[in-house]
Amino acid sequence: MARQVGWAMHGCPKGLPWQRVVGAGGRILINSQSVGEGSLLQRKLLEMEGVRFKGQRIDMDAHQFSPSSLKRKLLQKRKHLQRTGVSRTARRSYLP
């Protein structure tokens, strides 16, 4: 699977945030033998985005995407907009 992801990333356009592709458990998969200082560069780019690490791994409790957490955040935002009196039509422009 990792080779498939690597091959797919190779064909992506420039500017794609490649540094966000990590292994299971938040491991940085680029090793220093394959790309020089690639793993150090990936970590530095992630840290510049505000990603926290626990040792050599990304703190996945804080940074892992979960569709259910996105849904929960959208529901919280919708409730907040309802409480503040924003009309239903206006709420549609705020929410996906």
Order of alpha helices (4+ residues) and beta strands (2+ residues): alpha-alpha-alpha-beta-beta-alpha-alpha-alpha
